[in-house]
Amino acid sequence: MKDTAFAAHVRDIVRQIPKGQTRTYGEVAAAAGHPGAARAVGSIMKRNYDPAVPCHRVVRADGSVGRYNRGGSRKKRALLAEEGAFA
């Protein structure tokens, strides 16, 4: 699949999410200048295997962790817990 400027921008935004914090797919889309593109952000994160892009820090609007392409939602929740994202 062809990489786009939007996808590169999304990955740059996700790289800036501090450890111990999360952003929703919608928040990332809005930060990228496309507030209606939450599903596109999800697709970009689904295809991300770059460890420098902490895609586990992007969660659903309802606060649930959603899926994770490197070990499932259980792994995603564990990574977030290790980082202190959950009280």
VMD Tcl script that builds the backbone (N, CA, C; Angstrom):
set m [mol new atoms 261]
animate dup $m
set s [atomselect $m all]
$s set {name element resname resid chain x y z} {
  {N N MET 1 A 0.838 -1.183 0.000}
  {CA C MET 1 A 0.000 0.000 0.000}
  {C C MET 1 A 0.885 1.249 0.000}
  {N N LYS 2 A 0.503 2.204 -0.810}
  {CA C LYS 2 A 1.272 3.434 -0.954}
  {C C LYS 2 A 1.173 4.305 0.308}
  {N N ASP 3 A 2.305 4.820 0.747}
  {CA C ASP 3 A 2.326 5.733 1.881}
  {C C ASP 3 A 1.899 7.118 1.402}
  {N N THR 4 A 1.239 7.847 2.260}
  {CA C THR 4 A 0.769 9.179 1.914}
  {C C THR 4 A 1.350 10.208 2.873}
  {N N ALA 5 A 1.262 11.471 2.493}
  {CA C ALA 5 A 1.699 12.552 3.374}
  {C C ALA 5 A 0.853 12.553 4.646}
  {N N PHE 6 A -0.441 12.246 4.509}
  {CA C PHE 6 A -1.314 12.187 5.680}
  {C C PHE 6 A -0.846 11.099 6.641}
  {N N ALA 7 A -0.530 9.925 6.125}
  {CA C ALA 7 A -0.068 8.823 6.974}
  {C C ALA 7 A 1.229 9.191 7.685}
  {N N ALA 8 A 2.147 9.812 6.978}
  {CA C ALA 8 A 3.409 10.238 7.593}
  {C C ALA 8 A 3.151 11.269 8.685}
  {N N HIS 9 A 2.221 12.183 8.432}
  {CA C HIS 9 A 1.887 13.208 9.432}
  {C C HIS 9 A 1.252 12.568 10.667}
  {N N VAL 10 A 0.376 11.600 10.461}
  {CA C VAL 10 A -0.258 10.886 11.577}
  {C C VAL 10 A 0.812 10.194 12.426}
  {N N ARG 11 A 1.736 9.517 11.776}
  {CA C ARG 11 A 2.800 8.836 12.537}
  {C C ARG 11 A 3.640 9.845 13.318}
  {N N ASP 12 A 3.916 11.007 12.739}
  {CA C ASP 12 A 4.661 12.051 13.457}
  {C C ASP 12 A 3.906 12.516 14.689}
  {N N ILE 13 A 2.600 12.683 14.565}
  {CA C ILE 13 A 1.775 13.101 15.705}
  {C C ILE 13 A 1.795 12.035 16.790}
  {N N VAL 14 A 1.660 10.783 16.410}
  {CA C VAL 14 A 1.639 9.690 17.380}
  {C C VAL 14 A 2.990 9.569 18.077}
  {N N ARG 15 A 4.080 9.822 17.372}
  {CA C ARG 15 A 5.407 9.794 18.003}
  {C C ARG 15 A 5.510 10.803 19.156}
  {N N GLN 16 A 4.714 11.852 19.107}
  {CA C GLN 16 A 4.774 12.914 20.106}
  {C C GLN 16 A 3.874 12.669 21.316}
  {N N ILE 17 A 3.089 11.592 21.302}
  {CA C ILE 17 A 2.248 11.291 22.466}
  {C C ILE 17 A 3.170 10.844 23.595}
  {N N PRO 18 A 3.164 11.572 24.713}
  {CA C PRO 18 A 4.075 11.220 25.807}
  {C C PRO 18 A 3.762 9.864 26.434}
  {N N LYS 19 A 4.779 9.224 26.917}
  {CA C LYS 19 A 4.634 7.965 27.643}
  {C C LYS 19 A 3.670 8.197 28.802}
  {N N GLY 20 A 2.755 7.271 28.997}
  {CA C GLY 20 A 1.783 7.385 30.073}
  {C C GLY 20 A 0.525 8.149 29.694}
  {N N GLN 21 A 0.452 8.605 28.442}
  {CA C GLN 21 A -0.729 9.314 27.971}
  {C C GLN 21 A -1.297 8.613 26.743}
  {N N THR 22 A -2.548 8.903 26.464}
  {CA C THR 22 A -3.194 8.364 25.273}
  {C C THR 22 A -3.884 9.495 24.519}
  {N N ARG 23 A -4.213 9.231 23.274}
  {CA C ARG 23 A -5.025 10.107 22.444}
  {C C ARG 23 A -6.019 9.210 21.718}
  {N N THR 24 A -7.177 9.738 21.431}
  {CA C THR 24 A -8.145 8.954 20.658}
  {C C THR 24 A -7.790 9.050 19.177}
  {N N TYR 25 A -8.334 8.128 18.413}
  {CA C TYR 25 A -8.137 8.173 16.969}
  {C C TYR 25 A -8.642 9.505 16.428}
  {N N GLY 26 A -9.757 9.986 16.957}
  {CA C GLY 26 A -10.305 11.266 16.534}
  {C C GLY 26 A -9.418 12.442 16.886}
  {N N GLU 27 A -8.807 12.409 18.062}
  {CA C GLU 27 A -7.893 13.484 18.455}
  {C C GLU 27 A -6.674 13.524 17.540}
  {N N VAL 28 A -6.164 12.363 17.187}
  {CA C VAL 28 A -5.024 12.304 16.274}
  {C C VAL 28 A -5.435 12.832 14.899}
  {N N ALA 29 A -6.616 12.428 14.438}
  {CA C ALA 29 A -7.100 12.904 13.138}
  {C C ALA 29 A -7.248 14.420 13.144}
  {N N ALA 30 A -7.814 14.974 14.213}
  {CA C ALA 30 A -7.984 16.431 14.303}
  {C C ALA 30 A -6.635 17.129 14.332}
  {N N ALA 31 A -5.688 16.581 15.076}
  {CA C ALA 31 A -4.349 17.177 15.137}
  {C C ALA 31 A -3.670 17.154 13.768}
  {N N ALA 32 A -4.053 16.175 12.942}
  {CA C ALA 32 A -3.489 16.069 11.595}
  {C C ALA 32 A -4.240 16.951 10.597}
  {N N GLY 33 A -5.253 17.687 11.087}
  {CA C GLY 33 A -5.993 18.591 10.226}
  {C C GLY 33 A -7.189 17.978 9.522}
  {N N HIS 34 A -7.565 16.761 9.921}
  {CA C HIS 34 A -8.688 16.057 9.298}
  {C C HIS 34 A -9.575 15.449 10.390}
  {N N PRO 35 A -10.379 16.282 11.066}
  {CA C PRO 35 A -11.139 15.800 12.217}
  {C C PRO 35 A -12.101 14.644 11.930}
  {N N GLY 36 A -12.490 14.435 10.707}
  {CA C GLY 36 A -13.389 13.332 10.372}
  {C C GLY 36 A -12.683 12.056 9.968}
  {N N ALA 37 A -11.391 12.001 10.139}
  {CA C ALA 37 A -10.611 10.876 9.612}
  {C C ALA 37 A -10.151 9.878 10.683}
  {N N ALA 38 A -10.944 9.708 11.733}
  {CA C ALA 38 A -10.552 8.781 12.801}
  {C C ALA 38 A -10.350 7.358 12.277}
  {N N ARG 39 A -11.211 6.916 11.378}
  {CA C ARG 39 A -11.070 5.553 10.838}
  {C C ARG 39 A -9.797 5.425 10.002}
  {N N ALA 40 A -9.450 6.479 9.285}
  {CA C ALA 40 A -8.208 6.454 8.508}
  {C C ALA 40 A -7.008 6.350 9.438}
  {N N VAL 41 A -7.059 7.059 10.564}
  {CA C VAL 41 A -5.978 6.964 11.553}
  {C C VAL 41 A -5.881 5.523 12.056}
  {N N GLY 42 A -7.024 4.904 12.324}
  {CA C GLY 42 A -7.021 3.503 12.758}
  {C C GLY 42 A -6.375 2.590 11.734}
  {N N SER 43 A -6.661 2.819 10.477}
  {CA C SER 43 A -6.058 2.007 9.404}
  {C C SER 43 A -4.554 2.208 9.331}
  {N N ILE 44 A -4.124 3.433 9.520}
  {CA C ILE 44 A -2.686 3.728 9.503}
  {C C ILE 44 A -2.005 3.029 10.672}
  {N N MET 45 A -2.615 3.098 11.848}
  {CA C MET 45 A -2.032 2.455 13.027}
  {C C MET 45 A -2.038 0.940 12.891}
  {N N LYS 46 A -3.059 0.403 12.249}
  {CA C LYS 46 A -3.140 -1.046 12.036}
  {C C LYS 46 A -1.954 -1.550 11.219}
  {N N ARG 47 A -1.482 -0.735 10.279}
  {CA C ARG 47 A -0.366 -1.130 9.414}
  {C C ARG 47 A 0.997 -0.693 9.957}
  {N N ASN 48 A 1.025 -0.084 11.117}
  {CA C ASN 48 A 2.289 0.405 11.670}
  {C C ASN 48 A 3.032 -0.688 12.432}
  {N N TYR 49 A 4.251 -0.947 12.038}
  {CA C TYR 49 A 5.092 -1.891 12.768}
  {C C TYR 49 A 6.404 -1.227 13.191}
  {N N ASP 50 A 6.484 0.078 13.049}
  {CA C ASP 50 A 7.677 0.829 13.437}
  {C C ASP 50 A 7.654 1.040 14.949}
  {N N PRO 51 A 8.602 0.473 15.686}
  {CA C PRO 51 A 8.595 0.626 17.146}
  {C C PRO 51 A 8.784 2.068 17.614}
  {N N ALA 52 A 9.230 2.953 16.739}
  {CA C ALA 52 A 9.377 4.359 17.098}
  {C C ALA 52 A 8.035 5.094 17.096}
  {N N VAL 53 A 7.003 4.441 16.565}
  {CA C VAL 53 A 5.654 5.022 16.537}
  {C C VAL 53 A 4.814 4.253 17.565}
  {N N PRO 54 A 4.566 4.849 18.735}
  {CA C PRO 54 A 3.867 4.132 19.808}
  {C C PRO 54 A 2.361 4.062 19.582}
  {N N CYS 55 A 1.965 3.277 18.589}
  {CA C CYS 55 A 0.552 3.210 18.208}
  {C C CYS 55 A -0.328 2.658 19.329}
  {N N HIS 56 A 0.273 2.001 20.319}
  {CA C HIS 56 A -0.524 1.505 21.444}
  {C C HIS 56 A -1.104 2.657 22.273}
  {N N ARG 57 A -0.617 3.866 22.079}
  {CA C ARG 57 A -1.110 5.029 22.831}
  {C C ARG 57 A -2.343 5.662 22.186}
  {N N VAL 58 A -2.800 5.107 21.086}
  {CA C VAL 58 A -3.997 5.620 20.425}
  {C C VAL 58 A -5.150 4.677 20.759}
  {N N VAL 59 A -6.215 5.243 21.329}
  {CA C VAL 59 A -7.336 4.452 21.831}
  {C C VAL 59 A -8.654 4.915 21.212}
  {N N ARG 60 A -9.685 4.172 21.471}
  {CA C ARG 60 A -11.021 4.497 20.955}
  {C C ARG 60 A -11.629 5.678 21.712}
  {N N ALA 61 A -12.604 6.301 21.096}
  {CA C ALA 61 A -13.275 7.464 21.684}
  {C C ALA 61 A -13.951 7.136 23.007}
  {N N ASP 62 A -14.396 5.894 23.181}
  {CA C ASP 62 A -15.069 5.519 24.422}
  {C C ASP 62 A -14.092 5.148 25.534}
  {N N GLY 63 A -12.796 5.277 25.253}
  {CA C GLY 63 A -11.774 4.980 26.258}
  {C C GLY 63 A -11.278 3.556 26.246}
  {N N SER 64 A -11.953 2.682 25.503}
  {CA C SER 64 A -11.464 1.303 25.423}
  {C C SER 64 A -10.204 1.282 24.555}
  {N N VAL 65 A -9.376 0.286 24.774}
  {CA C VAL 65 A -8.079 0.284 24.087}
  {C C VAL 65 A -8.176 -0.066 22.614}
  {N N GLY 66 A -9.161 -0.820 22.222}
  {CA C GLY 66 A -9.249 -1.228 20.820}
  {C C GLY 66 A -8.258 -2.329 20.507}
  {N N ARG 67 A -8.044 -2.547 19.252}
  {CA C ARG 67 A -7.149 -3.620 18.802}
  {C C ARG 67 A -5.702 -3.150 18.782}
  {N N TYR 68 A -4.806 -4.134 18.642}
  {CA C TYR 68 A -3.378 -3.837 18.595}
  {C C TYR 68 A -2.724 -4.867 17.705}
  {N N ASN 69 A -2.024 -4.407 16.676}
  {CA C ASN 69 A -1.464 -5.318 15.675}
  {C C ASN 69 A -0.225 -6.070 16.143}
  {N N ARG 70 A 0.227 -5.797 17.342}
  {CA C ARG 70 A 1.426 -6.481 17.851}
  {C C ARG 70 A 1.131 -7.251 19.126}
  {N N GLY 71 A 0.019 -7.926 19.166}
  {CA C GLY 71 A -0.258 -8.752 20.332}
  {C C GLY 71 A -1.678 -8.655 20.857}
  {N N GLY 72 A -2.548 -7.944 20.186}
  {CA C GLY 72 A -3.940 -7.866 20.596}
  {C C GLY 72 A -4.198 -6.837 21.687}
  {N N SER 73 A -5.465 -6.701 22.032}
  {CA C SER 73 A -5.864 -5.678 22.999}
  {C C SER 73 A -5.292 -5.946 24.391}
  {N N ARG 74 A -5.107 -7.202 24.761}
  {CA C ARG 74 A -4.518 -7.510 26.070}
  {C C ARG 74 A -3.094 -6.951 26.161}
  {N N LYS 75 A -2.310 -7.124 25.115}
  {CA C LYS 75 A -0.943 -6.605 25.068}
  {C C LYS 75 A -0.948 -5.073 25.092}
  {N N LYS 76 A -1.869 -4.473 24.349}
  {CA C LYS 76 A -1.967 -3.014 24.294}
  {C C LYS 76 A -2.271 -2.468 25.687}
  {N N ARG 77 A -3.242 -3.069 26.367}
  {CA C ARG 77 A -3.594 -2.640 27.722}
  {C C ARG 77 A -2.402 -2.802 28.672}
  {N N ALA 78 A -1.659 -3.893 28.533}
  {CA C ALA 78 A -0.494 -4.133 29.392}
  {C C ALA 78 A 0.574 -3.081 29.171}
  {N N LEU 79 A 0.829 -2.734 27.914}
  {CA C LEU 79 A 1.825 -1.688 27.616}
  {C C LEU 79 A 1.409 -0.355 28.217}
  {N N LEU 80 A 0.134 -0.011 28.077}
  {CA C LEU 80 A -0.355 1.249 28.630}
  {C C LEU 80 A -0.278 1.256 30.149}
  {N N ALA 81 A -0.578 0.114 30.771}
  {CA C ALA 81 A -0.482 0.013 32.224}
  {C C ALA 81 A 0.960 0.170 32.690}
  {N N GLU 82 A 1.900 -0.449 31.972}
  {CA C GLU 82 A 3.320 -0.313 32.308}
  {C C GLU 82 A 3.777 1.129 32.241}
  {N N GLU 83 A 3.203 1.883 31.312}
  {CA C GLU 83 A 3.577 3.288 31.138}
  {C C GLU 83 A 2.843 4.226 32.108}
  {N N GLY 84 A 1.895 3.673 32.858}
  {CA C GLY 84 A 1.161 4.493 33.812}
  {C C GLY 84 A -0.035 5.220 33.227}
  {N N ALA 85 A -0.529 4.753 32.101}
  {CA C ALA 85 A -1.670 5.427 31.452}
  {C C ALA 85 A -2.973 5.168 32.198}
  {N N PHE 86 A -3.031 4.134 33.015}
  {CA C PHE 86 A -4.222 3.823 33.781}
  {C C PHE 86 A -3.961 4.053 35.251}
  {N N ALA 87 A -4.922 4.675 35.906}
  {CA C ALA 87 A -4.781 4.952 37.347}
  {C C ALA 87 A -5.007 3.710 38.164}
}
mol reanalyze $m
mol bondsrecalc $m
mol representation Tube
mol addrep $m
